């Protein structure tokens, strides 16, 4: 998530798109800089007013990686935090932390859009099947991985929302032609 937000932070600063040659893993967005930019530009526009003036060096002084982290190592004991937390991310949020939480809220909204379109897709496929549509939406809404991603800064949330909207639109177009 920190790399996704690094890309959002970069876009919020009005820096434009990252250069492909700067996506070597050393930039604040790491490999995420090669991802399609729409999510990052949208989240950057939403978070720009919240992050205050983006001063060079703010990222480096705030976002510090935990050198002892054992992220992804299931048999490891402790040190699960990827970042070292400090005063920069305490409540009340400000700057980078506030922007990251606002970007998470944007992702949550996109997750809700995905669930709503899942419900509508089911209604198209099973007209009159209110229970079926509710179950379809619930299966997505309560999927642990979907919940995790929807609460994270990630471009996957825009992908799932637009794909769900696209499937619903295709079903509506196909349904209108069969009448």
VOKERO-439477 format. One line per 8 residues: number of its first residue (from 1); for each residue x, y, z of N, C-alpha, C, CB. Coordinates in steps of 0.1 Angstrom, whole numbers, plus 2048, in hexadecimal, padded with zeros to 3 digits. Each point is the difference from the previous one (the first is absolute). Last residue first. Glycine has a CB too. Layout:
! residues N
NUM = X/Y/Z/X/Y/Z/X/Y/Z/X/Y/Z; ...
***
This chain:
! residues 179
179 = 69C/7B6/6F9/7F2/804/802/7F9/804/7F4/805/807/816; 82A/7EF/7F0/7F8/7F4/7FF/7F1/802/802/814/7F3/808; 80E/82F/7FB/800/7FC/7F2/7F7/7F3/7FF/817/80A/7FC; 7F3/80A/82E/7F7/809/7F9/7FF/7FC/7F1/807/812/810; 816/7D6/80D/7F2/7FE/804/7F7/809/7F9/808/7F9/816; 827/80B/7E4/7FB/7F3/7FA/7F1/7FE/804/818/7F6/802; 7FC/82F/811/800/802/7F1/7FA/7F3/7FA/813/811/800; 7F5/7EE/82E/7F5/809/7FD/7FE/802/7F1/804/80C/816
171 = 821/7DB/7F9/7F4/7F9/802/7F4/808/7FD/80B/7F2/811; 81F/823/7ED/7FE/7F6/7F5/7F4/7F8/802/819/7FF/7FE; 7F2/81F/825/7FC/807/7F4/7FE/7F7/7F4/80C/814/808; 804/7D9/820/7F2/804/802/7FB/808/7F3/803/801/819; 82B/7F4/7E9/7F8/7F3/7FE/7F1/804/801/812/7F2/80A; 80C/831/7FF/800/7FC/7F2/7F8/7F3/7FD/816/80B/7FE; 7F0/805/82E/7F7/809/7F9/800/7FC/7F1/806/813/811; 818/7D5/809/7F2/7FD/805/7F6/809/7F8/809/7F8/817
163 = 824/811/7E2/7FD/7F4/7FA/7F1/7FC/804/819/7F9/800; 7FA/82D/814/7FD/803/7F2/7FC/7F3/7F9/810/813/800; 7FC/7E9/82E/7F4/808/7FE/7FD/803/7F2/805/80B/815; 823/7DE/7F5/7F4/7F7/803/7F3/808/7FF/80E/7F3/80F; 81B/825/7EA/7FF/7F5/7F6/7F3/7F8/803/819/7FF/7FD; 7F5/821/822/7FA/807/7F4/7FD/7F5/7F5/80B/816/806; 80B/7DB/820/7F3/804/804/7F9/807/7F5/807/802/817; 827/7F2/7E7/7F7/7F4/7FE/7F1/804/802/813/7F0/806
155 = 814/82C/803/7F9/802/7F4/7F7/7F5/7FC/813/80D/7F8; 7FB/803/83B/804/7F7/7F5/7F8/802/7F4/806/7EF/811; 7FE/81B/827/803/808/7F4/805/7F7/7F5/805/815/80E; 7D9/7D7/817/80E/804/7FE/801/80A/7F4/808/7E9/809; 7D1/7FF/808/804/809/80A/80E/805/7FF/7F0/7F5/80F; 7FC/7EB/7D3/7F8/80C/800/803/80A/80A/7EE/7F2/7F7; 828/7E4/808/804/808/7F5/7F8/80D/7FF/807/7EC/7F4; 7EE/7F4/82E/80D/805/802/805/80A/7F5/805/7EA/80B
147 = 7D1/800/7F1/800/80A/80A/80E/806/802/7ED/7F4/80B; 80F/7E8/7D8/7FA/80C/7FA/7FF/80B/80A/7F3/7F2/7F1; 81D/7E5/81E/80A/806/7F7/7FA/80D/7F9/80B/7E9/7FC; 7D8/7FC/820/80B/807/807/80A/807/7F8/7FD/7EE/811; 7CF/80C/7E4/80C/7F8/7FD/80C/807/807/7F6/7F8/7E9; 7DB/817/817/806/7FA/80C/80C/7F7/7FD/7E9/802/80A; 7FE/817/7D3/802/809/80B/807/7FA/80C/7EC/80C/7F8; 807/7D9/7E2/80B/809/7FD/804/809/80C/7F9/800/7E8
139 = 7E2/7E4/81C/80C/7F7/7FE/80C/809/7FC/7F1/7ED/7F8; 7E5/828/80D/806/7FC/80D/80C/7F8/7FE/7EA/801/80A; 7FD/80B/7D0/807/80C/805/807/7FC/80D/7EF/80F/7F5; 7F6/7D0/7F8/80C/803/7F7/808/80C/806/7F3/7F7/7EC; 7E4/7FE/829/80B/7F6/803/80C/802/7F8/7EE/7F0/806; 7ED/82B/7F1/805/803/80E/80B/7F7/803/7EA/809/807; 7FE/7EE/7D2/808/80C/7FE/807/804/80E/7F1/807/7ED; 7F1/7D5/814/80C/7FC/7F8/809/80C/7FE/7F3/7EF/7F4
131 = 7E3/819/820/809/7F8/809/80D/7FC/7F9/7EB/7F8/80C; 7F3/81D/7DA/806/809/80A/80A/7F9/809/7EA/80E/7FF; 800/7E8/7D2/808/7F8/80A/806/80A/80A/804/7ED/7EF; 7E3/81F/7E9/7F7/7FC/80A/807/7F8/80B/7EE/800/7F0; 82B/800/7E3/7F6/80A/804/7F6/7FA/80A/802/80A/7E9; 830/7EA/809/7F5/7F9/806/7F5/80A/804/810/7EE/809; 816/820/7DF/801/7F2/7FD/7F4/7F8/806/819/802/7FF; 7EC/82D/80A/7FF/7FE/7F1/7FF/7F2/7FD/80C/815/7FC
123 = 7FC/7F6/830/7F2/803/7FD/7FE/7FF/7F1/7FF/80F/814; 82D/7EB/7FC/7F8/7F5/804/7F1/802/7FC/810/7FB/812; 80E/828/7E8/803/7F6/7F6/7F7/7F4/803/818/808/7FD; 7E7/81B/822/7F8/803/7F3/803/7F6/7F5/802/818/806; 816/7E4/823/7F2/7FE/803/7F7/803/7F3/804/807/818; 82A/801/7E6/7FE/7F2/801/7F1/7FD/802/817/7FD/809; 7F6/830/7F8/7FF/7FA/7F2/7FF/7F1/800/80D/813/7F8; 7FA/802/832/7F3/805/7FA/7FE/7FA/7F2/801/815/80E
115 = 828/7E4/807/7F5/7F8/806/7F3/803/7FA/80D/7FF/815; 818/81B/7DE/801/7F2/7FB/7F5/7F8/805/819/802/7FE; 7EB/829/813/7FB/800/7F2/800/7F2/7FA/808/818/7FD; 80C/7EE/82D/7F1/800/801/7FA/801/7F2/802/80B/817; 82C/7F7/7EB/7FC/7F3/804/7F1/7FF/801/816/7FD/80D; 7FE/82D/7EC/800/7F8/7F4/7FC/7F1/803/813/80F/7F7; 7F0/80E/82D/7F5/804/7F7/800/7F8/7F4/801/818/809; 823/7E3/813/7F4/7FA/806/7F4/803/7F8/80B/802/816
107 = 81E/812/7DD/800/7F2/7FD/7F3/7F9/806/819/800/7FF; 7EE/82D/80D/7FD/7FF/7F1/7FF/7F1/7FC/80C/817/7FC; 804/7F1/82F/7F1/802/7FF/7FC/800/7F2/801/80E/815; 82D/7EF/7F2/7F9/7F4/804/7F1/801/800/814/7FB/80F; 806/82B/7E9/801/7F7/7F4/7F9/7F3/804/815/80B/7F8; 7EE/814/82A/7F6/804/7F6/801/7F7/7F4/802/818/808; 81E/7E1/819/7F3/7FB/805/7F5/805/7F6/809/801/818; 823/80D/7DE/7FF/7F1/7FF/7F2/7FB/805/819/7FE/803
99 = 7F2/830/802/7FE/7FD/7F2/7FE/7F1/7FE/80E/814/7FA; 7FD/7FB/831/7F2/804/7FD/7FD/7FC/7F1/801/813/811; 82B/7E6/7FE/7F7/7F7/807/7F1/803/7FC/811/7FC/813; 812/822/7DE/800/7F3/7F9/7F6/7F6/806/818/804/7FB; 7DF/82A/818/809/7FD/7F5/7FF/7F3/7FA/80F/80F/80C; 7DA/7F1/822/803/80C/7F8/80A/7FC/7F5/7FC/810/813; 7E1/7DB/818/808/7FF/7F5/802/80D/7F9/7F8/7E9/7FD; 800/810/838/7F8/802/7F4/80A/800/7F4/7EF/80E/80C
91 = 81D/7D0/809/7F4/808/800/803/80D/808/7F1/7EB/7FE; 838/7FA/7EA/7F7/800/80C/7F4/809/7FD/813/7FC/80F; 816/7FB/7D5/7F3/7F9/7FD/7F7/7FF/80C/80C/7F4/7EE; 820/822/814/7FA/804/7F3/7F3/7FA/7FC/817/803/7F9; 805/7F3/82E/7F7/80B/802/7FA/804/7F3/80E/808/812; 802/7C7/7EC/805/80B/808/7F6/80B/801/817/7FA/7FA; 7F7/7D0/7F1/7F6/80A/803/806/80A/80A/7ED/7F0/7FC; 827/7EE/7DE/803/804/80D/7F6/80B/803/818/7FA/800
83 = 7DF/7DE/7DB/805/80D/803/802/802/80F/7F4/808/7EB; 7FD/7CF/805/809/803/7F5/806/80E/802/7F2/7F2/7F1; 7FB/7E9/835/7FE/80E/7FA/80B/802/7F5/7F6/808/816; 808/7D1/806/7F7/7FF/7F5/7FE/80D/7F9/7F5/7ED/80B; 826/7FD/81D/805/80A/7F6/7F8/7FE/7F3/817/7FF/80A; 7E5/7D6/816/801/80F/802/805/807/7F4/804/7FC/817; 805/7D2/7E6/7F9/806/80C/803/80F/801/803/7E9/80C; 7F9/7F1/7C8/808/80A/808/7F8/805/80C/80C/806/7EB
75 = 7E5/7DC/7F1/805/7F9/80B/809/809/809/800/7EB/7F3; 7EA/824/7E4/7F6/7FC/809/806/7F9/80D/7F1/7FD/7EC; 81F/829/7F1/806/7F4/805/7F7/7FB/80B/818/808/7FA; 7E0/821/7EE/7FE/7F5/7F7/807/7F3/805/7FF/810/7EE; 814/81B/827/7F3/800/7F9/800/7F5/7F6/7FE/819/803; 820/7F8/823/7FF/7F2/7FB/7F3/7FF/7F9/80F/7F7/812; 814/833/800/7F3/7FB/7FD/801/7F2/7FA/7F8/817/7FC; 82A/80B/815/7FE/7F2/806/7F3/7FA/7FC/80E/808/813
67 = 800/825/7E0/80A/7F7/7FB/7FF/7F1/805/80F/814/7FE; 7CC/813/7F7/805/7F8/80B/80A/7F7/7FC/7EA/802/80C; 809/82E/7DC/7FE/7F2/800/806/7F9/80C/800/801/7E7; 7EC/832/812/80C/7F9/802/7FD/7F1/801/80A/813/80C; 7E0/820/7E8/7FE/7F2/7FD/80E/7F9/801/7EC/806/7F0; 814/829/81A/7F4/7FA/806/7FF/7F1/7FE/7F5/815/7FD; 82E/807/7F0/801/802/80E/7F4/7FA/808/80C/815/7FB; 7F7/7E8/7D5/80B/7FA/805/801/801/810/80C/804/7EA
59 = 7D2/813/7FE/7FE/7F2/7FF/80B/7F9/807/7F4/803/7EA; 810/82C/812/7F5/7FC/809/7FF/7F0/800/7F4/816/7FD; 829/803/7E5/806/7FA/80C/7F5/7FC/80A/814/80D/7FC; 7E0/81A/7E3/80A/7F5/7FD/806/7FB/80D/805/80A/7E9; 7CA/80A/818/80E/805/801/809/7F4/7FD/7FA/811/811; 7D1/7FE/7E8/809/7F4/7FF/80E/805/7FF/7EE/7F2/7F5; 7E5/824/822/80A/802/7F6/80A/7F5/801/7FE/819/802; 7D2/7D9/80D/808/80D/802/80A/801/7F5/7FC/7FF/819
51 = 7E2/7DE/7EC/80E/7FD/804/808/80C/803/7FF/7EC/7F2; 7D3/813/7FE/801/7FB/80D/80E/7FE/805/7EB/7F5/7FD; 806/818/7D5/7FD/80B/80A/802/7FC/80F/7EF/808/7EF; 81A/7D7/7EE/808/80B/7FF/7FD/80B/80A/803/7FB/7E8; 7E5/7DA/80F/808/802/80C/809/80C/800/800/7E8/802; 7E3/80B/7D9/7F8/800/80C/808/804/80C/7F1/7EF/7F6; 824/80C/7E0/7F8/80C/800/7F8/801/80D/7FF/7FE/7E7; 81A/7DB/813/809/80B/802/7F8/80D/800/813/7F4/7F5
43 = 7D7/7E4/801/803/801/80E/809/80C/803/7FE/7E7/802; 7F9/811/7D1/7F4/803/807/802/802/80F/7F3/7F3/7EE; 831/7FE/7F8/7FD/80E/7FD/7F4/805/807/80B/7FD/7E9; 801/7D6/81A/80A/808/807/7FD/80F/7FE/811/7ED/7FE; 7D5/7F2/7EA/7FD/800/80F/809/80A/807/7FA/7E7/7FE; 80F/814/7D3/7F3/806/804/7FD/800/80E/7F8/7F9/7EA; 831/7F5/7FC/800/80B/809/7F2/805/805/815/806/7F5; 804/7C8/7FE/7F8/80A/7F9/7FD/80B/80A/7F6/7EF/7F1
35 = 837/7F8/819/7F2/7FD/800/7F8/80B/7F8/802/7F3/816; 82E/80C/7F7/7FD/7FC/7F3/7F1/7FC/7FE/818/7F8/7FE; 7FB/817/82C/801/80B/7F6/7FE/7FB/7F2/80F/80B/80F; 7F5/7D8/818/7F2/805/7FD/800/80B/7F6/7F9/7F9/817; 82E/7F1/7FD/7FC/7FB/7F3/7F2/805/7FC/80E/7EC/804; 808/831/820/806/7F3/7FC/7FB/7FC/7F2/802/7F9/818; 7F6/831/803/7F5/7F8/7FB/805/7F2/7FB/7F4/814/7F9; 829/80F/817/7F7/7FE/80B/7F4/7F7/7FB/806/816/80A
27 = 82A/7E2/7DE/7F7/80C/802/7F5/7FC/80B/803/807/7E7; 81D/7D9/80A/806/80A/809/7F7/80C/802/817/7F8/7F9; 7E1/7E3/7E9/7FF/7FB/80D/806/80A/80B/801/7E9/7F7; 7FB/81F/7D9/809/7F5/802/800/7FA/80E/80E/80B/7EF; 7DB/81A/7F3/7F8/7F5/807/80A/7F4/803/7EA/808/7F5; 820/820/7F2/801/803/80E/7F9/7F5/808/802/819/7FB; 7FE/7E8/7D5/80E/7FD/804/802/803/80F/808/805/7E9; 7CE/806/801/802/7F1/801/80E/7FC/805/7F0/7FD/7EE
19 = 7F8/831/821/807/7FB/7F5/803/7F1/801/80B/817/7FD; 7CA/803/819/80E/7FC/802/806/7FB/7F4/7FB/7FB/817; 7DE/82B/7E9/802/7F1/800/80E/7FD/803/7ED/7FD/7F0; 802/831/823/7FD/7F9/7F3/802/7F1/802/806/814/7F3; 7FE/810/82F/80C/7FC/7F9/7FD/7F8/7F3/80B/7FF/816; 7D9/816/810/801/806/7F3/80C/7FC/7F8/7F3/813/809; 7FE/7DE/824/80A/80B/7FF/801/807/7F3/80C/7F4/811; 7D9/7E5/7F6/7FA/80B/808/809/80C/800/7F4/7F0/80E
11 = 81C/7E7/7DF/7F6/807/7F7/7FA/80C/807/7FB/7EA/7F5; 822/7FC/824/808/806/7F5/7F6/808/7F7/811/7ED/801; 7DC/7F9/821/807/80C/806/808/807/7F5/802/7F4/816; 7EA/7E3/7DE/7F6/80A/802/806/80D/805/7F0/7EE/806; 82D/7EE/7F6/7FC/804/7F3/7F5/80B/801/806/7EA/7F6; 807/801/832/80B/808/7FB/7FD/806/7F2/810/7F1/80D; 7D3/7F0/806/7FE/80E/805/80C/809/7FC/7F2/7F7/813; 810/7DC/7E1/7F5/805/7F9/7FE/80F/805/7F5/7E9/7FE
3 = 82C/7FF/818/804/803/7F2/7F5/806/7F8/811/7EE/801; 7E6/802/82B/808/80C/801/805/804/7F2/807/7F9/817; 7E0/7DF/7EF/7F8/80C/800/809/80D/800/7EE/7F3/80C
***
